[in-house]
Amino acid sequence: PIRNHKRFIACMEKIKPYGDYIQKLKDASAYQNGTAPEAIRFRYMAPNNPDLVRLREKFNLDSVAGAGNEISKIKNLLHWVHNIVPHDGGSFNPEVKNTIAMVELCQKENRGVNCRMMAQMLTEVYLAMGFKARSVTCIPRDYIIDCHVITTVYSNTLNKWLWVDPTHEAYVMDENGVMLSIAEVRERLRNDQPLQLNEDANWNNRQKTNKEYYLDHYMAKNLYYLICMDYACFDAETVKEGQTYRYIALMPYDEINSQSSSINWRHLRVCDDEWFWQSPYLNMIILEE
């Protein structure tokens, strides 16, 4: 009953600018298509790369993926990464940040890794199995507490990128049970459209992840800016001499030149969501090395 009280309603209105993350998404300006630099393309490591072959064979990923359809393989690989190591948001990043090294380290030290490392592992696993995938850093407008990193994988069956989060073993669906992309989830939050979370979404197989907290609060906060590395590959997060990867940030049109505390000025800033989420098979660049 308190929610209908005039004083409660007045208090909620006062805190909206600070804690109503869906409203922040609604207030964000639209993207502007046709503005991205044509010379730049996202790149994907080929599955016959020796490191990806080693990863696929070491963990028998063909069997993990199973013999089902494309969507079932995507889900099976998500479940495997979620279960192979625990999530620990407070853990320090290992020096070598690829799936093989991180699984071995976590098993040896009985520890977990943070969401960025889990997303990198799932991205590598998808690449090893011939999928096109990227790690996506999801960032709030004002960086106060944290951000979240998930994976996006391209489905040829659905002809779009899909939201897959190894930290919560989560994917998002529309009212008909069709898996959604990050872009679709963000737009549905802005338009108050229905969203569903898979029933088995959870944290470390210990705590159920529910839609109201995960999507309406936590990820609504973290979907303001989206950042991807331009090259999806094995060992992408490990610091190496001569590394030349760049980060590309998708931002609302009016904020490209903002002084946001969330976006590094060294990132390439774009407001063209069609370009950012285009099919990886359009003007595709796949690198074997």
JOPERA-V935549 format. One record per residue. N is the residue number from 0. RES is the residue in one small letter. D_CENTER is the distance of its C-alpha to the mean C-alpha in Angstrom with 1 decimal. Layout:
N_RES_D_CENTER, N_RES_D_CENTER
//
This chain:
0_p_37.8, 1_i_36.8, 2_r_34.1, 3_n_36.9, 4_h_38.9, 5_k_39.5, 6_r_38.9, 7_f_35.5, 8_i_34.4, 9_a_35.7, 10_c_33.7, 11_m_30.5, 12_e_31.1, 13_k_31.5, 14_i_28.3, 15_k_26.1, 16_p_25.4, 17_y_23.9, 18_g_22.2, 19_d_21.7, 20_y_18.1, 21_i_18.3, 22_q_21.3, 23_k_19.7, 24_l_17.2, 25_k_20.4, 26_d_22.3, 27_a_19.9, 28_s_21.5, 29_a_20.5, 30_y_19.0, 31_q_21.8, 32_n_21.6, 33_g_23.8, 34_t_23.3, 35_a_21.0, 36_p_22.8, 37_e_23.8, 38_a_24.4, 39_i_20.7, 40_r_18.6, 41_f_15.3, 42_r_16.6, 43_y_15.9, 44_m_18.0, 45_a_20.4, 46_p_20.6, 47_n_24.2, 48_n_23.3, 49_p_25.3, 50_d_22.5, 51_l_20.4, 52_v_23.7, 53_r_24.4, 54_l_21.1, 55_r_21.7, 56_e_25.3, 57_k_25.0, 58_f_22.8, 59_n_24.4, 60_l_21.1, 61_d_23.2, 62_s_24.7, 63_v_21.4, 64_a_20.0, 65_g_23.4, 66_a_25.6, 67_g_24.1, 68_n_22.5, 69_e_19.3, 70_i_17.3, 71_s_19.0, 72_k_18.1, 73_i_14.3, 74_k_14.8, 75_n_17.2, 76_l_15.0, 77_l_12.3, 78_h_15.3, 79_w_16.7, 80_v_14.0, 81_h_13.9, 82_n_17.7, 83_i_18.5, 84_v_17.9, 85_p_17.5, 86_h_15.0, 87_d_16.9, 88_g_15.4, 89_g_18.8, 90_s_19.2, 91_f_19.9, 92_n_17.9, 93_p_20.1, 94_e_21.8, 95_v_20.7, 96_k_17.0, 97_n_16.8, 98_t_16.7, 99_i_20.4, 100_a_21.3, 101_m_18.9, 102_v_20.0, 103_e_23.6, 104_l_23.3, 105_c_21.9, 106_q_24.6, 107_k_27.3, 108_e_26.6, 109_n_25.4, 110_r_22.3, 111_g_18.6, 112_v_15.7, 113_n_13.1, 114_c_9.4, 115_r_8.9, 116_m_11.4, 117_m_10.2, 118_a_6.9, 119_q_9.6, 120_m_11.9, 121_l_10.1, 122_t_9.5, 123_e_13.2, 124_v_14.3, 125_y_13.2, 126_l_14.8, 127_a_17.8, 128_m_18.3, 129_g_18.4, 130_f_15.2, 131_k_13.3, 132_a_9.7, 133_r_7.5, 134_s_5.3, 135_v_3.7, 136_t_5.8, 137_c_6.6, 138_i_10.3, 139_p_13.5, 140_r_16.5, 141_d_18.5, 142_y_17.2, 143_i_19.3, 144_i_17.9, 145_d_14.3, 146_c_10.7, 147_h_7.6, 148_v_4.9, 149_i_2.6, 150_t_3.7, 151_t_5.5, 152_v_9.2, 153_y_12.2, 154_s_14.9, 155_n_18.4, 156_t_19.8, 157_l_18.0, 158_n_17.8, 159_k_14.3, 160_w_10.6, 161_l_9.3, 162_w_6.7, 163_v_6.8, 164_d_6.4, 165_p_9.1, 166_t_10.2, 167_h_11.5, 168_e_12.0, 169_a_10.8, 170_y_10.5, 171_v_12.0, 172_m_15.2, 173_d_17.9, 174_e_21.4, 175_n_22.4, 176_g_19.8, 177_v_18.0, 178_m_14.3, 179_l_12.4, 180_s_9.8, 181_i_7.6, 182_a_10.8, 183_e_13.1, 184_v_11.8, 185_r_12.2, 186_e_15.6, 187_r_16.7, 188_l_16.3, 189_r_18.3, 190_n_20.9, 191_d_21.3, 192_q_20.6, 193_p_20.2, 194_l_17.0, 195_q_17.1, 196_l_15.1, 197_n_16.2, 198_e_19.3, 199_d_18.4, 200_a_15.2, 201_n_16.2, 202_w_15.9, 203_n_17.7, 204_n_19.9, 205_r_21.8, 206_q_20.5, 207_k_19.5, 208_t_16.4, 209_n_17.8, 210_k_16.6, 211_e_18.7, 212_y_17.2, 213_y_13.5, 214_l_13.1, 215_d_16.3, 216_h_16.2, 217_y_13.3, 218_m_10.4, 219_a_13.1, 220_k_13.7, 221_n_10.3, 222_l_9.8, 223_y_12.7, 224_y_11.5, 225_l_8.5, 226_i_8.9, 227_c_8.7, 228_m_11.5, 229_d_14.0, 230_y_14.8, 231_a_12.7, 232_c_15.1, 233_f_16.5, 234_d_16.9, 235_a_15.0, 236_e_14.7, 237_t_18.4, 238_v_20.7, 239_k_23.2, 240_e_26.3, 241_g_26.0, 242_q_22.3, 243_t_21.6, 244_y_17.9, 245_r_16.9, 246_y_13.9, 247_i_13.6, 248_a_12.9, 249_l_12.9, 250_m_15.4, 251_p_17.9, 252_y_21.1, 253_d_23.3, 254_e_21.3, 255_i_21.0, 256_n_23.9, 257_s_23.2, 258_q_23.7, 259_s_20.4, 260_s_20.1, 261_s_16.3, 262_i_16.3, 263_n_18.2, 264_w_21.0, 265_r_20.5, 266_h_17.3, 267_l_18.1, 268_r_17.7, 269_v_17.5, 270_c_17.9, 271_d_18.0, 272_d_15.2, 273_e_17.1, 274_w_17.1, 275_f_13.4, 276_w_12.5, 277_q_15.8, 278_s_16.4, 279_p_16.1, 280_y_19.7, 281_l_21.0, 282_n_22.6, 283_m_20.6, 284_i_20.8, 285_i_20.5, 286_l_21.8, 287_e_23.6, 288_e_24.0
//
